[in-house]
Amino acid sequence: MKRPNIVVCLCDQLRAFEVGCYGHNVVRTPNIDALARGGVRFEVAVSNNPVCTPGRSCLLSGQYSRTCAGLLGNAPEEEAPGRTRPRFPDPTLPEVLRENGYRTALIGKWHVGAHPELLGFEEYVYPKVHHLNRNQVYFDAAGRARNVPGYAEDYNGQVFDEFLGRAGDGERPFFAFYNIATPHMPYFDVPPEYQHMYSAEDVELRGNMFVDEELPGNTPLHGVGRWDIYMWDYLAYQLKLNLSLPEGFTVRDLVARYYGMTTYTDYHVGRLMETLGRHGHGEDTIVVFTSDHGDMLGSHHRYGKAVLYEESIRIPLVFHWPAGLAPRSVNGQVASLVDLMPTLLSAAGLAPHGAVQGQDLMPVLSGERSELDRNRAFIETTNGQIGLRTLTGLRAVQLELAGSAEVEGTLLTVPPPGVKDERAMRFDLAADPLQLRNLVAEADDGRDELWEALSEWNRQTPWLERPLAAGAHC
């Protein structure tokens, strides 16, 4: 029996809360919603490290970022990755699939560090700059660096179409790692109809967007949305344009742009599915749609990611496979990025190697089980800084528990010589989904087994034992 084709469609910085099938009433995401209606949607899915490089690394390796990379921040390479492999000591998802006859391709944003060939990609086309949505330079497997005018996502769709044309002979199944770089900033470098699709008046501010108990909806963006300001300035530098922030730009305007970028992302998901169908692969292909992490967008007066709040860690996750899965929603099992590798290998009839740390979700996807024995996800991040402070967390179905890890040394030389654990926060997400009441100082209420599980994970999960260079956050 022929193994299924696989497409992992990974977008960048899309949190679950702005997607229609996750309950948003304003943002239009008809293609993602259709994918969910025809597939299996996980209500609770999280990033194991809500930063770009480590989140992507967890997905590709099936391991936590400390194990597959030995660091918790972004890879330093901004241009073409090198031909050495200081990270990923064990076979990755594309490597295992390629060894078992799959044609493998990377399309779109990379931002992982090692060269795609080293991690198992037979074909690849990826951009030089991580966050520039038009007029990109692309690298490919033929050794070319080509200037591509126009919008990057349009070009990625063209490359995917061409790949399916070559892969459509039926002799080998294919695996495509298809990356959509939005809705990550810059928010101002996409077609105008998406930039201005939503107005500030359309925005539904989340109830945890407060500053001194007041919503920041009418406060200027300056000084709070630092990464967005940075990317705006960076874009101005790249395109030699005057792109200063508009007068009176507020967090509502920022969120409205994010809404538009989300609908722009949805358009390209629809284009991907149309291309699969046109090539005759709509039924026999497993399409996984997800994101590397979320975006705070002003919640708890924070922007970006790299914190253990829901807006940062919660991601959409849909498995669409008409030939193999009946449509349903999964509400009782927590899923995370490290689970994708063992799950997809299982769906292809392959076994993961022993170093994989994620778990196979197929019993839940198939409806055989409502939940697995391990029904929790572990998360770690640098708290948005390069330095000594890290956070580790555990996300259960209705509870989030976080501890802080104070590393006595540098996070960028591993393993760390010592870790001091202290409880930082605990939220009852059934009663307090907006995380407004930290219960960490209150009576234990009988849930200490989760703290013990987190502490044990922190003690037992190994770090890659080699020194690594510092990387910039982006």
Secondary structure by P-SEA (a helix, b strand, c coil): cccbbbbbbbbccccccccccccccccccaaaaaaaaabbbbcbbbbcccccaaaaaaaaccccccccccccccccccccccccccccccccaaaaaaaaccbbbbccccccccccccccccccccccccccccbbbbbccccccccccccaaaaaaaaaaaaaaaaccccbbbbbbbbbccccccccccccccccccccccccccccccccccccccccccccaaaaaaaaaaaaaaacccccccccccaaaaaaaaaaaaaaaaaaaaaaaaaaaaaccccccbbbbbbccccccccccccccccccccccbbbbbbbbcccccbbbbccccccccaaaaaaaaaacccccccccbbbcccccccccccccccbbbbbccccccccbbbbbcccccbbbbbbbbcccccccccccbbbbbbccccccccccccccccccccccccaaaaaaaaaaaaccccccbbbbbbbcc
